[in-house]
Amino acid sequence: MASIFNKKLSKSCSFCVHGNKSEYSDEIFCAKHGVTNKRDYCRHYKYDILKRVPDKVKPTGTFSEEDFSL
């Protein structure tokens, strides 16, 4: 199910249902395994769609005000 947005998205504790991000460091507090690195994952990994922040997409091309007028 991790392929909803990006098929190349790797599994990570930071996107897991069981993980909670620490406010003070890059560590993840896992309900199953305790404190882990954000790049780790285990067999209990379950993708949470709401924890992922998609990359910003820059618009391509040049636009003028005439393009947006009615």
The first five atom37 places (N, CA, C, CB, O) and aatype in JSON, in Angstrom:
{
  "aatype": [12, 0, 15, 9, 13, 2, 11, 11, 10, 15, 11, 15, 4, 15, 13, 4, 19, 8, 7, 2, 11, 15, 6, 18, 15, 3, 6, 9, 13, 4, 0, 11, 8, 7, 19, 16, 2, 11, 1, 3, 18, 4, 1, 8, 18, 11, 18, 3, 9, 10, 11, 1, 19, 14, 3, 11, 19, 11, 14, 16, 7, 16, 13, 15, 6, 6, 3, 13, 15, 10],
  "atom_mask": [
    [1, 1, 1, 1, 1],
    [1, 1, 1, 1, 1],
    [1, 1, 1, 1, 1],
    [1, 1, 1, 1, 1],
    [1, 1, 1, 1, 1],
    [1, 1, 1, 1, 1],
    [1, 1, 1, 1, 1],
    [1, 1, 1, 1, 1],
    [1, 1, 1, 1, 1],
    [1, 1, 1, 1, 1],
    [1, 1, 1, 1, 1],
    [1, 1, 1, 1, 1],
    [1, 1, 1, 1, 1],
    [1, 1, 1, 1, 1],
    [1, 1, 1, 1, 1],
    [1, 1, 1, 1, 1],
    [1, 1, 1, 1, 1],
    [1, 1, 1, 1, 1],
    [1, 1, 1, 0, 1],
    [1, 1, 1, 1, 1],
    [1, 1, 1, 1, 1],
    [1, 1, 1, 1, 1],
    [1, 1, 1, 1, 1],
    [1, 1, 1, 1, 1],
    [1, 1, 1, 1, 1],
    [1, 1, 1, 1, 1],
    [1, 1, 1, 1, 1],
    [1, 1, 1, 1, 1],
    [1, 1, 1, 1, 1],
    [1, 1, 1, 1, 1],
    [1, 1, 1, 1, 1],
    [1, 1, 1, 1, 1],
    [1, 1, 1, 1, 1],
    [1, 1, 1, 0, 1],
    [1, 1, 1, 1, 1],
    [1, 1, 1, 1, 1],
    [1, 1, 1, 1, 1],
    [1, 1, 1, 1, 1],
    [1, 1, 1, 1, 1],
    [1, 1, 1, 1, 1],
    [1, 1, 1, 1, 1],
    [1, 1, 1, 1, 1],
    [1, 1, 1, 1, 1],
    [1, 1, 1, 1, 1],
    [1, 1, 1, 1, 1],
    [1, 1, 1, 1, 1],
    [1, 1, 1, 1, 1],
    [1, 1, 1, 1, 1],
    [1, 1, 1, 1, 1],
    [1, 1, 1, 1, 1],
    [1, 1, 1, 1, 1],
    [1, 1, 1, 1, 1],
    [1, 1, 1, 1, 1],
    [1, 1, 1, 1, 1],
    [1, 1, 1, 1, 1],
    [1, 1, 1, 1, 1],
    [1, 1, 1, 1, 1],
    [1, 1, 1, 1, 1],
    [1, 1, 1, 1, 1],
    [1, 1, 1, 1, 1],
    [1, 1, 1, 0, 1],
    [1, 1, 1, 1, 1],
    [1, 1, 1, 1, 1],
    [1, 1, 1, 1, 1],
    [1, 1, 1, 1, 1],
    [1, 1, 1, 1, 1],
    [1, 1, 1, 1, 1],
    [1, 1, 1, 1, 1],
    [1, 1, 1, 1, 1],
    [1, 1, 1, 1, 1]
  ],
  "atom_positions": [
    [[0.81, -1.19, 0.0], [0.0, 0.0, 0.0], [0.85, 1.26, 0.0], [-0.92, -0.01, 1.18], [0.33, 2.36, -0.18]],
    [[2.15, 1.11, 0.19], [3.04, 2.27, 0.21], [3.2, 2.88, -1.16], [4.38, 1.88, 0.76], [3.82, 3.94, -1.29]],
    [[2.68, 2.26, -2.18], [2.86, 2.77, -3.54], [1.73, 3.69, -3.98], [2.98, 1.62, -4.5], [1.58, 3.92, -5.19]],
    [[0.93, 4.21, -3.08], [-0.18, 5.09, -3.46], [0.35, 6.35, -4.13], [-1.03, 5.45, -2.22], [-0.18, 6.76, -5.17]],
    [[1.38, 6.98, -3.56], [1.9, 8.21, -4.12], [3.16, 7.98, -4.95], [2.19, 9.19, -3.03], [3.32, 8.6, -6.01]],
    [[4.04, 7.12, -4.5], [5.34, 6.94, -5.14], [5.72, 5.48, -5.08], [6.41, 7.82, -4.46], [5.84, 4.91, -4.0]],
    [[5.92, 4.87, -6.23], [6.25, 3.45, -6.25], [7.65, 3.18, -5.73], [6.12, 2.9, -7.64], [7.95, 2.06, -5.32]],
    [[8.52, 4.19, -5.74], [9.89, 4.03, -5.27], [10.04, 4.41, -3.8], [10.83, 4.86, -6.12], [11.16, 4.46, -3.29]],
    [[8.95, 4.68, -3.11], [8.99, 5.05, -1.71], [9.43, 3.85, -0.88], [7.62, 5.57, -1.25], [8.8, 2.8, -0.9]],
    [[10.53, 4.04, -0.14], [11.03, 2.93, 0.67], [10.31, 2.89, 2.01], [12.56, 3.06, 0.88], [9.8, 3.91, 2.49]],
    [[10.28, 1.73, 2.6], [9.65, 1.57, 3.91], [10.47, 2.31, 4.94], [9.5, 0.07, 4.3], [11.71, 2.29, 4.9]],
    [[9.79, 2.96, 5.87], [10.47, 3.74, 6.9], [9.58, 3.82, 8.13], [10.82, 5.16, 6.38], [8.36, 3.91, 8.03]],
    [[10.2, 3.78, 9.31], [9.44, 3.9, 10.55], [8.74, 5.24, 10.66], [10.36, 3.69, 11.75], [7.75, 5.37, 11.38]],
    [[9.23, 6.25, 9.96], [8.6, 7.56, 10.04], [7.24, 7.59, 9.35], [9.5, 8.61, 9.44], [6.45, 8.5, 9.59]],
    [[6.95, 6.61, 8.48], [5.66, 6.51, 7.79], [4.78, 5.41, 8.36], [5.88, 6.28, 6.31], [3.72, 5.12, 7.8]],
    [[5.19, 4.79, 9.44], [4.48, 3.63, 9.99], [3.38, 4.05, 10.97], [5.47, 2.7, 10.69], [3.48, 5.08, 11.63]],
    [[2.36, 3.24, 11.05], [1.24, 3.46, 11.97], [1.72, 3.39, 13.43], [0.12, 2.43, 11.73], [1.21, 4.12, 14.28]],
    [[2.67, 2.53, 13.71], [3.12, 2.28, 15.07], [4.17, 3.28, 15.55], [3.68, 0.89, 15.18], [4.48, 3.33, 16.74]],
    [[4.74, 4.09, 14.64], [5.81, 5.0, 15.01], [5.34, 6.42, 15.27], [0.0, 0.0, 0.0], [4.42, 6.91, 14.62]],
    [[5.97, 7.06, 16.24], [5.72, 8.47, 16.56], [7.05, 9.21, 16.54], [5.01, 8.62, 17.95], [8.01, 8.77, 17.18]],
    [[7.11, 10.31, 15.83], [8.35, 11.07, 15.7], [8.67, 11.82, 16.97], [8.25, 12.03, 14.52], [7.78, 12.39, 17.61]],
    [[9.95, 11.83, 17.34], [10.41, 12.58, 18.49], [10.49, 14.06, 18.13], [11.79, 12.06, 18.98], [10.88, 14.41, 17.01]],
    [[10.12, 14.93, 19.06], [10.17, 16.36, 18.81], [11.6, 16.91, 18.9], [9.28, 17.09, 19.79], [11.88, 17.98, 18.36]],
    [[12.5, 16.2, 19.57], [13.82, 16.71, 19.85], [14.94, 16.08, 19.04], [14.11, 16.54, 21.27], [16.06, 16.6, 19.05]],
    [[14.68, 14.98, 18.35], [15.73, 14.33, 17.56], [15.1, 13.62, 16.36], [16.53, 13.33, 18.42], [13.89, 13.7, 16.15]],
    [[15.92, 12.94, 15.58], [15.44, 12.23, 14.39], [14.99, 10.81, 14.7], [16.52, 12.19, 13.34], [14.77, 10.01, 13.78]],
    [[14.84, 10.48, 15.96], [14.45, 9.13, 16.35], [12.93, 8.96, 16.3], [14.97, 8.81, 17.74], [12.17, 9.93, 16.38]],
    [[12.51, 7.7, 16.17], [11.1, 7.35, 16.12], [10.8, 6.46, 17.33], [10.74, 6.63, 14.79], [11.55, 5.53, 17.62]],
    [[9.71, 6.75, 18.02], [9.26, 5.92, 19.13], [8.26, 4.92, 18.59], [8.64, 6.78, 20.28], [7.13, 5.27, 18.24]],
    [[8.67, 3.67, 18.53], [7.84, 2.6, 17.97], [7.09, 1.89, 19.1], [8.7, 1.59, 17.17], [7.68, 1.59, 20.14]],
    [[5.81, 1.64, 18.89], [5.01, 0.93, 19.89], [5.42, -0.54, 19.99], [3.52, 1.04, 19.57], [5.19, -1.18, 21.01]],
    [[6.03, -1.07, 18.95], [6.42, -2.49, 18.92], [7.87, -2.72, 19.36], [6.23, -3.05, 17.54], [8.16, -3.72, 20.02]],
    [[8.78, -1.79, 18.99], [10.21, -2.03, 19.23], [10.93, -0.95, 20.02], [10.9, -2.2, 17.94], [12.14, -1.04, 20.19]],
    [[10.24, 0.04, 20.51], [10.88, 1.1, 21.28], [11.48, 2.17, 20.38], [0.0, 0.0, 0.0], [10.92, 2.5, 19.34]],
    [[12.63, 2.72, 20.78], [13.27, 3.8, 20.04], [14.05, 3.22, 18.85], [14.22, 4.62, 20.97], [14.87, 2.32, 19.02]],
    [[13.76, 3.74, 17.64], [14.44, 3.27, 16.43], [14.87, 4.46, 15.58], [13.52, 2.34, 15.62], [14.5, 5.6, 15.84]],
    [[15.65, 4.16, 14.58], [16.08, 5.15, 13.6], [14.94, 5.37, 12.61], [17.38, 4.69, 12.86], [14.14, 4.47, 12.39]],
    [[14.85, 6.55, 12.01], [13.74, 6.83, 11.1], [13.81, 6.03, 9.81], [13.7, 8.29, 10.78], [12.8, 5.9, 9.12]],
    [[14.96, 5.49, 9.46], [15.09, 4.7, 8.22], [14.85, 3.21, 8.44], [16.47, 4.91, 7.63], [14.76, 2.45, 7.48]],
    [[14.76, 2.78, 9.68], [14.52, 1.37, 9.98], [13.05, 1.03, 9.76], [14.93, 1.05, 11.43], [12.18, 1.9, 9.7]],
    [[12.78, -0.27, 9.64], [11.41, -0.78, 9.62], [11.45, -2.23, 10.03], [10.74, -0.6, 8.22], [12.5, -2.87, 9.96]],
    [[10.31, -2.76, 10.44], [10.25, -4.15, 10.9], [9.09, -4.87, 10.21], [10.08, -4.21, 12.44], [8.44, -4.31, 9.32]],
    [[8.85, -6.09, 10.61], [7.78, -6.88, 9.98], [6.39, -6.37, 10.34], [7.91, -8.34, 10.39], [5.41, -6.75, 9.7]],
    [[6.29, -5.52, 11.36], [5.01, -4.94, 11.76], [4.7, -3.65, 11.0], [4.99, -4.68, 13.26], [3.72, -2.96, 11.3]],
    [[5.54, -3.32, 10.02], [5.39, -2.07, 9.27], [4.03, -2.0, 8.59], [6.5, -1.94, 8.22], [3.61, -2.93, 7.9]],
    [[3.35, -0.88, 8.8], [2.06, -0.64, 8.18], [2.04, 0.83, 7.77], [0.86, -0.98, 9.15], [2.14, 1.72, 8.62]],
    [[1.9, 1.09, 6.49], [1.98, 2.45, 5.94], [0.8, 3.3, 6.41], [2.02, 2.41, 4.42], [-0.35, 2.87, 6.33]],
    [[1.1, 4.51, 6.9], [0.08, 5.47, 7.3], [0.14, 6.63, 6.33], [0.29, 5.95, 8.79], [1.11, 7.39, 6.32]],
    [[-0.87, 6.77, 5.52], [-0.9, 7.76, 4.45], [-0.84, 9.19, 4.98], [-2.16, 7.58, 3.61], [-0.36, 10.08, 4.28]],
    [[-1.3, 9.44, 6.19], [-1.34, 10.79, 6.74], [-0.02, 11.26, 7.33], [-2.39, 10.87, 7.79], [0.13, 12.45, 7.6]],
    [[0.94, 10.37, 7.53], [2.22, 10.76, 8.11], [3.22, 11.24, 7.06], [2.81, 9.6, 8.87], [4.24, 11.85, 7.41]],
    [[2.96, 11.0, 5.81], [3.89, 11.39, 4.76], [3.55, 12.78, 4.24], [3.87, 10.37, 3.6], [2.39, 13.08, 3.96]],
    [[4.58, 13.63, 4.13], [4.41, 14.96, 3.56], [5.01, 14.92, 2.16], [5.1, 16.08, 4.46], [6.23, 14.77, 2.02]],
    [[4.19, 15.04, 1.1], [4.7, 14.96, -0.27], [5.64, 16.12, -0.59], [3.54, 14.95, -1.26], [5.55, 17.2, 0.0]],
    [[6.55, 15.89, -1.53], [7.47, 16.93, -1.97], [6.7, 18.02, -2.7], [8.57, 16.34, -2.87], [5.68, 17.75, -3.35]],
    [[7.18, 19.24, -2.59], [6.54, 20.35, -3.3], [6.91, 20.28, -4.77], [6.96, 21.72, -2.68], [8.05, 19.98, -5.12]],
    [[5.94, 20.56, -5.63], [6.15, 20.52, -7.06], [6.2, 21.95, -7.58], [5.05, 19.69, -7.78], [5.27, 22.73, -7.37]],
    [[7.28, 22.28, -8.27], [7.4, 23.61, -8.84], [6.73, 23.62, -10.2], [8.89, 24.03, -8.96], [6.91, 22.69, -10.99]],
    [[5.94, 24.66, -10.5], [5.3, 24.73, -11.82], [6.34, 24.92, -12.92], [4.27, 25.87, -11.85], [7.32, 25.65, -12.74]],
    [[6.13, 24.27, -14.02], [7.04, 24.39, -15.14], [6.46, 25.35, -16.17], [7.33, 23.02, -15.78], [5.24, 25.46, -16.3]],
    [[7.32, 26.02, -16.88], [6.87, 26.94, -17.91], [6.7, 28.35, -17.38], [0.0, 0.0, 0.0], [6.73, 28.59, -16.17]],
    [[6.52, 29.27, -18.31], [6.3, 30.66, -17.92], [4.86, 31.03, -18.25], [7.29, 31.62, -18.63], [4.33, 30.64, -19.28]],
    [[4.25, 31.77, -17.36], [2.87, 32.16, -17.52], [2.77, 33.68, -17.48], [1.98, 31.52, -16.43], [3.58, 34.35, -16.84]],
    [[1.79, 34.22, -18.16], [1.52, 35.65, -18.11], [0.15, 35.87, -17.46], [1.57, 36.29, -19.55], [-0.58, 34.92, -17.2]],
    [[-0.17, 37.13, -17.22], [-1.47, 37.43, -16.6], [-2.62, 37.1, -17.54], [-1.53, 38.89, -16.2], [-3.74, 36.85, -17.08]],
    [[-2.39, 37.1, -18.83], [-3.43, 36.76, -19.79], [-3.87, 35.3, -19.69], [-2.96, 37.05, -21.2], [-5.01, 34.96, -19.99]],
    [[-2.95, 34.46, -19.26], [-3.29, 33.04, -19.1], [-4.32, 32.82, -17.99], [-2.02, 32.23, -18.79], [-5.06, 31.83, -18.03]],
    [[-4.38, 33.72, -17.01], [-5.26, 33.54, -15.88], [-6.48, 34.46, -15.89], [-4.51, 33.76, -14.64], [-7.28, 34.43, -14.96]],
    [[-6.63, 35.25, -16.93], [-7.79, 36.14, -17.0], [-8.93, 35.49, -17.77], [-7.39, 37.47, -17.67], [-8.71, 34.62, -18.62]],
    [[-10.13, 35.91, -17.48], [-11.32, 35.37, -18.17], [-11.72, 36.21, -19.34], [-12.48, 35.26, -17.21], [-12.7, 35.9, -20.02]]
  ]
}
